[in-house]
Amino acid sequence: MFTIQGMRYKDENKIKALHQAVIDVIMNEGFHNLSVAKIAKQAGVSSATLYIYYKDKKAMLGQVYLEIKAIFDAKLYANFDPDNDDAKGQFETLLNNYANALNLYPEKAMVMGVFNDNPDLIPDDVYQQGMELAQPVKDFYANSLRLQTMRNVSPEILISHTFTPINNIAEIRFRDGKPLSKDDIQTLIEMAWEACKSKKLN
């Protein structure tokens, strides 16, 4: 499919190939070897092709980041209501959705982890845009604090006891060629809730 962008033709298939090439190179060689030449070779296009669609590599990586973020957020927020007063139920929904998304898209999850650990790979405004897409999670934590159903600690501490453990175990399973099991997910969610719930619920 071709669409017109300014005076140039925008080949969506080539863009998809370039985006997939970013994932493939990161997975196979690491982000330190993420050169334009390697991305282009993996995508089966010339290096000059990348500059038809993006001003530079960093701009393209920013779009790959937002594309993966959109895929995960669509799964993450399914049946999730940050304003629902059932904090435990919404907590379980959120983390269960996240674990299932990791199982569906393990390579994209690992690439997203690279971007999150190395935000300088993408434009600052793009990374900030990605962070703004996490507003439903922030709203959920704020509502939980208002209801005193979760501990009043910094978001970084909450994340370290919720998403981070799931990420770590998912990566171990993925490297072993396995998904997160139902028992893995249930245990991780139960332990996360015990760590994050308000002391008044004990």
C-alpha positions as CSV (number, residue, x, y, z in Angstrom):
1,M,0.0,0.0,0.0
2,F,1.3,3.4,-1.0
3,T,0.2,6.8,0.5
4,I,1.4,10.2,-0.5
5,Q,3.4,12.1,2.2
6,G,4.4,15.5,0.8
7,M,6.0,14.9,-2.6
8,R,7.1,11.3,-1.7
9,Y,5.4,8.0,-1.7
10,K,5.2,6.3,1.7
11,D,5.4,2.5,1.4
12,E,3.8,1.1,4.6
13,N,5.3,-2.3,3.9
14,K,8.8,-0.9,4.0
15,I,8.0,1.0,7.2
16,K,6.8,-2.3,8.8
17,A,9.9,-4.0,7.6
18,L,12.1,-1.3,9.2
19,H,10.3,-1.5,12.5
20,Q,10.5,-5.3,12.6
21,A,14.2,-5.0,11.7
22,V,14.8,-2.8,14.8
23,I,13.2,-5.5,17.0
24,D,15.2,-8.3,15.2
25,V,18.6,-6.5,15.5
26,I,18.0,-5.6,19.2
27,M,17.0,-9.2,20.0
28,N,19.9,-10.8,18.0
29,E,22.7,-8.4,18.5
30,G,21.7,-5.9,21.2
31,F,20.9,-2.2,21.0
32,H,24.6,-1.2,21.0
33,N,24.8,-2.6,17.5
34,L,21.6,-0.9,16.3
35,S,23.1,0.9,13.3
36,V,21.2,2.2,10.3
37,A,23.1,-0.1,8.0
38,K,22.2,-3.2,10.1
39,I,18.6,-2.1,10.4
40,A,18.4,-1.6,6.6
41,K,20.1,-4.9,5.8
42,Q,17.7,-6.8,8.1
43,A,14.7,-5.0,6.5
44,G,16.0,-5.8,3.0
45,V,16.2,-2.1,1.9
46,S,18.9,0.4,1.3
47,S,20.2,2.6,4.1
48,A,18.9,5.7,2.2
49,T,15.3,4.3,2.5
50,L,15.2,5.0,6.2
51,Y,15.8,8.7,5.6
52,I,12.8,8.8,3.2
53,Y,10.5,8.2,6.1
54,Y,12.4,9.5,9.1
55,K,14.8,12.4,9.6
56,D,17.2,10.0,11.5
57,K,17.5,6.7,13.3
58,K,16.4,8.2,16.6
59,A,13.1,9.4,15.1
60,M,12.4,6.0,13.7
61,L,13.2,4.3,17.1
62,G,10.7,6.7,18.7
63,Q,8.0,5.5,16.3
64,V,8.9,1.9,17.1
65,Y,8.6,2.7,20.8
66,L,5.2,4.3,20.4
67,E,4.0,1.4,18.2
68,I,4.9,-1.2,20.8
69,K,3.5,1.0,23.6
70,A,0.2,1.2,21.8
71,I,0.1,-2.6,21.4
72,F,0.7,-3.1,25.1
73,D,-1.6,-0.4,26.3
74,A,-4.5,-1.9,24.3
75,K,-4.1,-5.1,26.3
76,L,-3.1,-3.5,29.6
77,Y,-6.3,-1.4,29.9
78,A,-8.8,-4.0,28.8
79,N,-11.7,-4.1,31.4
80,F,-9.6,-1.8,33.6
81,D,-11.3,1.2,35.3
82,P,-8.9,3.4,37.3
83,D,-11.8,5.0,39.1
84,N,-13.4,1.7,40.3
85,D,-13.3,1.5,44.1
86,D,-12.5,-2.2,44.0
87,A,-8.8,-1.6,44.3
88,K,-7.8,-5.3,44.6
89,G,-10.0,-6.3,41.7
90,Q,-8.6,-3.6,39.4
91,F,-5.0,-4.3,40.6
92,E,-5.5,-8.0,39.7
93,T,-7.0,-7.0,36.3
94,L,-4.2,-4.7,35.5
95,L,-1.4,-7.1,36.3
96,N,-3.1,-10.1,34.7
97,N,-3.5,-8.0,31.5
98,Y,0.1,-7.1,31.6
99,A,1.3,-10.7,32.2
100,N,-0.9,-11.9,29.3
101,A,0.5,-9.1,27.0
102,L,4.1,-10.2,27.9
103,N,3.2,-13.8,26.9
104,L,1.6,-12.6,23.6
105,Y,4.5,-10.3,22.6
106,P,7.7,-11.5,24.4
107,E,10.1,-9.9,21.9
108,K,8.3,-6.6,21.8
109,A,8.3,-6.7,25.6
110,M,12.1,-7.1,25.8
111,V,12.6,-4.3,23.2
112,M,10.3,-2.0,25.2
113,G,12.5,-2.9,28.3
114,V,15.5,-1.7,26.3
115,F,13.8,1.6,25.5
116,N,12.7,2.1,29.1
117,D,16.2,1.4,30.4
118,N,17.8,3.6,27.7
119,P,15.4,6.5,27.0
120,D,18.2,8.4,25.3
121,L,17.7,6.1,22.3
122,I,14.5,7.9,21.4
123,P,13.5,11.6,21.2
124,D,12.7,13.2,24.6
125,D,9.3,14.4,23.5
126,V,8.4,10.9,22.2
127,Y,9.5,9.3,25.5
128,Q,7.4,11.9,27.4
129,Q,4.4,11.1,25.2
130,G,4.8,7.4,26.1
131,M,4.9,8.3,29.8
132,E,1.7,10.3,29.4
133,L,0.0,7.2,28.1
134,A,0.5,5.6,31.5
135,Q,-2.0,8.1,33.0
136,P,-4.7,5.4,33.8
137,V,-2.2,3.6,36.0
138,K,-1.3,6.9,37.8
139,D,-5.0,7.6,38.2
140,F,-5.6,4.2,39.7
141,Y,-2.8,4.6,42.3
142,A,-4.1,8.1,43.1
143,N,-7.6,6.7,43.7
144,S,-6.3,3.8,45.8
145,L,-4.4,6.3,48.0
146,R,-7.6,8.3,48.4
147,L,-9.4,5.2,49.5
148,Q,-6.4,4.1,51.6
149,T,-6.4,0.7,50.0
150,M,-2.7,0.9,48.9
151,R,0.4,2.0,50.6
152,N,1.4,5.6,50.4
153,V,4.8,5.2,48.7
154,S,6.4,6.6,45.6
155,P,5.4,5.3,42.2
156,E,8.9,3.9,41.7
157,I,8.5,1.7,44.7
158,L,5.1,0.5,43.6
159,I,6.4,-0.3,40.2
160,S,9.3,-2.2,41.7
161,H,6.8,-4.5,43.4
162,T,4.3,-4.9,40.6
163,F,5.4,-4.6,36.9
164,T,9.1,-5.2,37.5
165,P,8.9,-8.7,39.1
166,I,6.5,-9.8,36.3
167,N,9.0,-8.5,33.7
168,N,11.9,-10.3,35.3
169,I,10.2,-13.7,35.5
170,A,8.7,-13.3,32.0
171,E,12.2,-12.7,30.6
172,I,13.5,-15.8,32.4
173,R,10.7,-17.9,31.0
174,F,11.1,-16.4,27.5
175,R,14.8,-17.2,27.4
176,D,13.8,-20.8,28.4
177,G,11.3,-20.9,25.5
178,K,8.3,-20.8,27.9
179,P,5.5,-18.4,28.6
180,L,4.5,-17.2,32.1
181,S,2.3,-20.0,33.5
182,K,-1.1,-19.4,35.2
183,D,0.6,-20.3,38.5
184,D,3.4,-17.8,37.8
185,I,0.9,-15.0,37.1
186,Q,-1.3,-15.8,40.1
187,T,1.7,-16.0,42.5
188,L,3.2,-12.8,41.2
189,I,-0.1,-10.9,41.5
190,E,-0.7,-12.2,45.0
191,M,2.8,-11.3,46.2
192,A,2.5,-7.9,44.6
193,W,-0.8,-7.2,46.3
194,E,0.6,-8.2,49.7
195,A,3.5,-5.8,49.2
196,C,1.4,-2.9,48.0
197,K,-1.9,-3.0,49.9
198,S,-2.5,-0.6,52.7
199,K,-1.7,-1.8,56.2
200,K,-5.3,-1.1,57.2
201,L,-6.3,-4.1,55.1
202,N,-4.0,-6.5,57.0
